[in-house]
Amino acid sequence: MSDPAKLPADSGATTAATADQNPSSAANITSTGAAAAAHYEEEGHIPLQVDNDLTEDDDRSDADSAYVSIGGSSRTGSITSSITNYVYENGRRYHAYRSGQYVLPNDEDEQERLDLQHHIWRLLIQGGLYTAPIKIPEPGADVSGEFRILDLGCGTGIWAIDMADEHPRASVFGVDLSPIQPDWVPGNCRFHVDDYEDDWTYRDDEKFDYIHGRALSGTVSDWARFYSQVRTHLKPGAYCEMQEYDAWIFSDDDSFERAKWTKEWVEKLDEASLQFGKQINVARHHKQWMIEAGFEDVQERVVRQIHMQMSVASHTPALFTRVHNFSEMQVQLLIEGVKREFRSKDLRLITVYRFVSGRNPGPPLS
């Protein structure tokens, strides 16, 4: 197998300050309404959260971005037991809605990993949340219409919540298979349980000004169809951004060849994901996929980083037991072997993080 993570000389790769494997090193950095609920339910979608009923006195542009609870009688949508009756395998918990479509867990350990990784993603772009040249209205700006942001595969919702907090004039919508987002969220942030591999059912008047996805590799079987739907639901001139990491390990010396556990892990992980039908090592293709889908001004920023050992325990169990027929003990031995090599001071094991953005053709809407 060729090493897909080796970068050409003109790739624009930069080396970021390495994030320590100790979680403490990742410092803290600082539709709607009943009609929309009915719309989603008619199309077979299950709303996790929709807008609470708002009065004319409610000010959504308040810079304090007051938090609201998605629980209680004020919520116009409900969570059915079918999406919270989780599946358990190999000591980990997995999503229930469209069970088996996604191979990473959704339990507390995974949520902790996702939140830590969120801070690392931000460190890689100097505390930012995105790299696309989008212009989100600031409080007090004299603009008409709603600036709509869609976060695909939102996980714990931490990116969407940060975006809503930092941009109170925007409306942020998160979509995920798991209802693991917090109960208290900014008033301009909404979450839905849905599968973005399905046909998107947003109306023409619900198109977005910015669509974001992070770490979606291994979740999509047809990327051409995925980007076609993204373009269809973006306003003219609006941007899509994918933040992905290569599901591969490499080194600038012979470390990768000497890391026998790690080499076996990434090779078998990629093989299993291919057999599963949703290849995980595809981050390097996103730029070309966007171009082929018709996006313009496609840019890719590449950052190299020492790989974090926490991801091994999340990515391994489902694929290795379902596809490779590993026993739970074999899985744990492999995980510990890889983590030990990640911790080794004699090995310099690196992965690549990519920030890819492209503009939907057409002039931006005023």
N, C-alpha and C positions, 0 to 999 in steps of 0.2 A: 504493500500500500504506500503510495507516495505521500509525502508530508504536505498536506494542504495549507498548513499555517506558515510555510516559508514565504516571505514577502518579497516581491520584486523591488529592485532598487528605487523605483519611482513611486512606490506605494504611498509615500507621505507618512510612514510610520514614525511615531515618536515614543520615547520611553518615559513612562510616568514614574513619579516617585512611588516606590514599591509599597503596597499596603501590607503591613505585618499580618501574620496569621493569627495573632491574638486579637479577638474582637474589640478589645479596648482601644486598639490603634485607629479604628474607624470612628473618628470623632463625630459627634452630633453636628450636623449642619442644618444651621438653621434653614309620545313623549310624555313630558311633565304633566302632572295632574291626572285626574280620573280618566280623561279621554286617552291619554298615553297608556295608562295601565290597561284599558280595554283593548287598545290597539295591539299591545304586546301579547295579551292573552289570546286574542283572536288568531294571531299568527303562530300560536303554539309556544310562545316564549314566556318564561316565568320571571316576573319582576321581583327582584330582591328589594329594591327601594325606588319609589317614585316621589315626586314632590308632595310635601304636605300642602294642604289647602292654604293659599296665601291671600291676604287681604290687600286692598289698595294701599294700606299704610306700610306694608312690608317694604323695606329698602334693601334690595339685593346688592346694591353697590356699596354698602357700608364697608369701609376699610377694615373694620374689626372682624368681618367674616364670622359672625356668630355661629356657633355649632348647634346643630339640631339632632335630635334622636330619631332613628329610623324605626324605633319600636313604639308600642302603644297604639291607642285608638286613632291617632291622627294620620297614621300611614294608610295610604289608599291601596297599597298592594300587600300581599301576604306571602310568607315563605311556606311552601308545602313540605310535608314530611319527606317527599320523594327526593328532595335535594339536600336534606340533612341526615338521611339514613346512610351514613358513610360506610365505605368498604374498608376492611382491614386485611392487610397482607404483610407477612414478614415483620410483624411488630410495628408497621407504619399505617397511617390512616390516609385514605384516598377519597376523591370526590365521588358523589353519588349520582348527580345529574350527568347523563351520558357516560355512565360508568365505563371505565376502560379506555376512554378517548385520550387521556392524558396520563403520562407515566410517572410524574413526580407527585409526592405526597402533599397533603394539605394540613398536617398536624402542627402542633405547637413548635416542635423543633424546626420544621420547614418554614413556618411563619417567622421565626427568629432569624433564620438564615436569609430569607428574602428581605427582611427589614435591614439587616446588616449589609447585605449586598447593595441595597438602595443607597446607603451612605457611601459605599465604595464607588458606585457609578457616579455619584455626585463629585467625589474627590477627583475622579478622572477628568472631569470638565470644570475644575476649579469652583465647585459648589453649585454649578448650574443644574437645571433639570432637562434642558434640551439644547441642541446645537442648530436646529433649523432657524432661518431668519424670519421668524414669525413676529408680528406686531400685535400684542394683546392690549386692548384698551385699558388705560389706567383709570382709577377712580376720578370722577369729575370730567372725564373726556366727553366731548360733545359728539357722540357717535350714535347711529341708529342701528337697531338689530342686535342680535345675540351672538357673541363670540363663542362658538361651540367646540369643545375639545373631547375627543373620544380616546380612551385608554384601553387598548385591547390586552386581554390576559392580565388584568390589573392586580391579581394576587391579593395581598393584604390591603391594597388600596392606598399604600403610603405615597406613591408618586402622584396619584390623582388628588389626594388630600393636600399634599404640599403645593401642587399647582393651584388648587382652589384657594388655599390660604394666601399664596403670594400674588394671585391675580383674581381679586374678588369680583371684577367685572366679567369674568369668563364663567361659562357653565361647563362643568367637567363631568363626563359620564364614564364610568368604569364598567367593563364587562369581564366576567370570569365564570368558569364552571363551578367554582366553590364560593359559598356565601361566608367568607372568612374575614370580611371587612369589619371595622369597629362599628359599634352602635351609634357613637357620637361623631358626626362629620360636619364640615362646613356647610352652610346652607346652600351654597352653589355647587355642591358635589353630590352626585347620585350614582348608585351602583345597581347593576342588573345581573342576574344569573342567566347566562346564554352561551351559545357555542358559535364562535365567529366563523367556523367552517360551514355553517348553515347559510342559506340565503338571507342576506340582510334585509330587514323589513322597514328600514327608516323611509319616511316619505320624502318627496322632493324638497319640502320646506324644512326638513330636518338635517340637511347636509351640514358637514362639519368644516370648520376653519383650520383644524389641525388634528391629525390622527397619529397616535403614538403607540408603539409596541416595544416591549423590552423582553428579551430572552424568550422569544416565541419559537425558536428552533426546536424541532421535535414535536410540534403541536399541529402542524399543517401538512396535509398530504398533497395538496395541489397549490403551489405558490403562485402560478400564473392566474388561477381563479381568484386567489386571495387578493392579489394586487389589483385585479380587475374590479373587484368589489370595493376596495379602498378608493380607487379613482372615481367610481360611480358615485360614491357618497361623500366626496370632497367637493367643496365649492371651487369654481375656477380660480386659479392662482393660489390655492391653499396648499399646504405642505403635509407630507407624510414623513415620519421619522421612525426608523427601526434601530434600536440599540441592542446589539447582539454580541455574544462572545463565541469564539471558535470552540467547539466541543472537541478540542484536540490539544495535546501538549507537545511542545518542542523545546529545543535548547540551542544555545549558541556554541556549545561544545559537545562532548559525547555523553552528556548527562542523560538524555532521553534513552539512548541505547543501553545505558547501564541501569536504568530504572525499569527492571523487568516487570514488576507488578503494574506500574503505570502504563507501560507500553501495551501489555496484554489488556489492561482495562479499557483504554481508549479505542483499541482495535476491535475488541468485542462489543463495546458500547455502540460504536458506529454500525457494526454488522447487525446487531440486534435491532437498532432503530430502523435500518433499511428493511429488515424482515417484517417489522411492525408496520411499516408503510409510512412512517413519518421520520425521515432522516434527521438526525440531530446535528451533525457536523455540516451545516450549510451556511453559516454566517458569511462566508467569503463570497457567496453568490448573490446576496441581496442587492448590491449595487447594479449588477447586470439585470437582475429580475425587474428592478424599478425602471431601468432604461427600456427593456423590452415591453413593459406595460405601458409605455408612453410618457413616463414622467420626464420632466425637463430639469436642467440645472442640478443633476444628481451629484451629490458630494459624499465622500467617505472619509471619515477621520479614524485613524487606526492607532490604538494605544496598546503597548505590551505591558504585561503585568505578571508577577509571580502568582501562580494559581492558588486558590484557597481550598483547603482540605475539607471544609464543611460541605462542599457541593458533591463530594464523592458518595456520601451516605444517602443523598437524595436521588441522584441519578441512577444508582446501581440496582437496588432490589427488584423493582418491577420488571425491567427489561431482562435482567439476567435470570430471574426465576421463570418468567413467562415464555421467553424465547430460547434461552440457553439451557433451561431446565436445571439451573444451579439449585442446590439445597440452600436453606437459610444459613447454615453453618459455612458453606462455601462462599456465599455472598459476604458474610462478615469477615472471613479470612482475607478475601480480596480487598475489601474496604480498608481493613487495618494495614495490609501490605502497602497499598497506594498512599494512605495517609502517612505512614512511616517514611516513605520516600519523599513525600512533599515536605516533611519536617527536616529531612536530612540536610545538613550544612554542606555536604559533599556534592549535592545535586542542585543544579539551577534549572528548574522546570518552569516554563513560561507558557502563558496563553495570550491570545489576542482579543481585545475588545474593539468593537467597531460601532461607529455612529454614522448611519447612512440616512440621508434626507434627500427628498426630491419634490419638485413642485408640479402640481396638476396643471396642465396647459390651460391657458386663458388668463385674462387680466384679473387681478384681485377685485373682489366685490367691495364697494364702499359701504 
